[in-house]
Amino acid sequence: MKKNCRKNRLKILMMIGLFSLLVLLAVLYFLPVRLNASVAVEQLYQYEDLTPEELYVEAESVLGRTYQVTDFELTGTDLNEVNNTAHLKNFLLQTDLEIEVSPLVEIKNLYDEKQVYVGRDIDQSKIHVFYVYEDGHEVEKDEFSMPGKPQYVTGEEYAIETKADDQTLESVLKLNIVPIEHVEAHAKYDWFADDEIEPDGYTVFYSDGAESQIDPSEVTVTSEDKIIQNGENTFQIEYHDLPYEIHVFGVEKLLVGTEVIEKEDYYIDQPIPYDQLVFVMHFEDETTIEMDKEDKRITVEDEERLLDYGENLFCAKFKDQPFEFTVHAIEKDIASVEPLTFEAYAGEILNLNSILVKYEDGTEIEKTDFVVDQDDILELGENDCEIFYHDHTYQFAITATYRPIVGATVQQPADLLEGDVLSVDTITIELDNGVKESIAASDVTFKSDLTMISGKNTIHFEYHDQNVSFDVQAHPRTSARLAYRTYAAEYANAQFRHISDNIYATSTKGSTATGVYWLTHVVINSPTQIHGGMSNDTFGGSRERPTKASKRQNWVVGTNGSFFYYEGGWPALAGVFIKDGQHIGGAQTNGKEMCLRSDGTLFTPQQGTSAADLLNQGVVQSWGTALPPLIIDGVGQAKAPTVNIKDRGTSQDYNVSYPRTAYGMVRPCEYYIITAGEKSYDNGLTLQELIDIFLSKGCVYARALDGGGSSSLVFENTLVNVPCPKGSERAVADFIYFTG
């Protein structure tokens, strides 16, 4: 039993081995291990592309079995060299194939026409390009180009380019050309001497006897001098970039007569019908030429003129020779005449500018060549009128109205303020013709309230059934504007003056027995407009000229301020200094201060008043002075003691004539300033004279500030007085000034 089992296992193993051997042989029979390739066509050519159809490819197995392969990849298909290598791949198998091609030996170009005439078009569709190979094979190429292809034939050879992959192959197209033998130019009429050469056409004659008519636009006259001379002329021309000569014979012709051939009737009010006129020109050599207006040698003066009735004479020139011609114009039958543009205003003569003439054929023309038979002044409403036009009288009615009013003005008071009732006696109206008339205000009907508001007031009124208006400007009712009204005479006579809604200021020159002075009157709307400026905006710094400070701080009017230490520039003499509401220095007053409260009040505080008390009283500015008060509570103070004149220049008070700066207050916001002295220290005022002047102006308080060479008045940046004999302006420590 065991022995039989062993035999069976042996048989099975042998059968498995035999089957495996058969499978292995089958695999080796079918498994490809090599690709073989060869060219399947008779001949390949240079610059052609290799295609898979031109190859035969087979695969070979381990046991030598072969079969054809069609699904392979092919690279290296550009056969641009005589010997080329192509690469083939099929799954894991690949091989290279060396390919030798027939080389290109010539590129042959042919043109369909055996002879080509210079100047004719090059037709690219007639060009044929052939590749010629070593074995005589030829291939025509459809895709080629002509670099810089000319439009016209001018030479025998032209470059041709073809593309083989990325390579450009060049060749030459040779043409059998027929050259131009000569060129003749043609004139519409004769060749007139002194004309510029402008042929109407050309004839080209070729060497084989052929001819061709060419347009003047194809030819360029290249001669620098293009004027035709009497007799034989030679001009250089260029036809399609090639140079030639033309010969013309110039003749001088004297115009002896001209007539115009009219083809039909011409009507008035029409332009000259040049397109229907033929000029018959008669010359001295008995030749006659018919020309039209398109000939540039004929020019007509006033050629835009419209034709009038009857004969119309025109002046013209043929070249430089003048001549005249006439055109006869007739008029169509008139159906009616109506006034067209006119002005008809009551109280004036009719101004008829044009009429509308209507003809029987329905056409209408505006006319101005008529006469109006109307010398009477037109009345309001309908008026009968007559006109004469082309020997006929036409009647019509004209309705006259009042001439339109386009504007109105009145002479308004310069001091007109809000709340005033405008008083008007006469009104100046402007008519639409620019004429101005003065009418009584009583003749108009006012439609506006005449009580003024601040700013522009537009007043509407009715006159001659027309609504008209005029504008007047009213200023706000401020203290400054009321002062301008109150002191009108003062303002008119002042040498310096300023008026705005916020400030009124005048400065007038006066004199006394001892000297001269400037009296400045200032009215402001708000106490904030009076300032106590410091030199260069510092207390105790470098001094500054008033005119410089005026420009920097935009003064309307101002003067010098405190006494000061000349060497250091510090304001001096006062016990307390306050500027712009700030305590600057000093503990208590010494009675030599002039102070300004925030309500605009000028006053001198009691001696010993503390700086804190001054600030509590509303003091915003103070100035120091060596001189006693001039007026307190409306009462002039006692005269100062007499001091020897040799003591001038010290901080003492003097009852002598001297340059001075003094301020007086009528009420808060109304002040007078006296600036005394000019060009000499002897040409000033005494303190009593200051008191008398201030009292005469109603001042209730007055006090003098620094004087001498420091005394200076600046009005709108102009230095009004110069007390120093040398004429120079002194820099000071602080100022008192007013702004707008």
C-alpha angles and dihedrals in degrees: 000000000000091000092058091051091055091052092051093051091051092053092051092050091049091050092050091050092049092050092049090051091052091049091049092050090049092051092048090049095054102030109104116220103166140037119216120193135182138168110268098196130072097243140003123204136218118261091019122117119247113234129198090242090064092061135071112211127183135176123223123209129215091264093048100262112149132197135169119264121207103164099074134129118244126200132169094049096152105103094193094135130059090241115038136172121222121194122214129191133185115176105301095347124086139163142176123237121204110216127191116198135193105263125236108250103172144011108214122200125194133183120209093228118070093206125035122194120225109251095028123118121270105234108206091195088068094057118098123194121197131187108217117200133202093259091053095258114145129201123189115222119214097188115069138124140212109223109220090004109196120222092225135037110257103150145024101251134050130179120247123195129196129182126231104183103299094341123099115215115200129206138161128245110212118201129198096227130193107217127217113258097193144332128230125201124216130210126205089227127357127318100263117206114244092026120120112250106260109153119201091217147340138231118213117207117201127208092251092056097260119137134207132190113221133190119248090238089069093059130068122200103223100181111118091221109053098173116116113234126206108274130007117004131185120200130185116231136178121219115186092339092309121113123233139159131238127196124210132173114226121210131192113226127188115211111229102169146000135198134178125228110216115202099194145351117302123208132218120260091035126113119252105286097231093166088062098043126092118192113214106205118200116199133198093251087062093251119136125206127187113215136174129215091264087077103101091214091071116078126176124205117231090006092166092062117119120235119262127209113286126358116004115198118207131186118220142163134225100206101311095334113102123219138165132225135180133221120197117219129188132193127240121237111284119229099182145339122221133179109256114175118015146136116231113177129163112257094023138089116260111268104203110180102177143356131215113235113201117199130208092249090060098255119132128205131185111231135192102177098096138105124234116219095205122111098150124102110255119246125216107274130015122000130183114234139179133204133189117221124171094340094312131105121225126189129205141153125251124198113216122208135177113283112257117261112223100181148354138206138183133202100249126194114261090227097050108149137188111274093031118123109234113239114203126181101169136014125206111218125193118215124212091258091060095255115137123211133187115225131182115257088224089067094061133071113232115217097181134073108257093209106111129235124197112277128009118003117193110205116200123202140164124236128166090354091302127119110230135169141192132195129231128182120226122193123222113267096253131152090253093052093045089051089053088055094043096046098037094135091047091051093048093051098041119113090213123030142165132181131179136142089273108038140029117196135167132170121199129181118235140167141211134192090277105040152317131289144174117238111205121192118198129184118179133183097223135027087230087076094070114078140183100213122189125221109272086351091284132111109232097000129118115323120248134208113248094234090055092049090047092058092044096047098033099239123190090194133345148147143206116286135197131022107258144193102264096211099047103025095233118149105248149198100033119105093218131030122199123178125183091346093307125117105238103174147333130059104232139003124268096197094258096099130106107203135193121211122210089253090061097259118147114206145145114243123221116271112266097029110146123238090242091055090051091053090047088053089057099256110165101168138026137181132195124232138172093212126088123244114281100202130014122182090349094306123116112234126234117282114268117249118268114259128191110269090231088071093070115129095041124104092259126112119250132200091211139095109283142147106274144175114208136169128210128188123211091178134328108302094017117087143163123212124198117199107184131190135042132201092339137055088224092057097077140093136268122240090250090056089052090051093049094050095046092048091050088057093051098254116166094190133029138164137169123236130194115332140173115067090349093063106109138153122205119192116185091337092311120120103229102186135025112194095180113097089223090059095236127136116239122225111232139192102244142354146213114220145157129228132199 
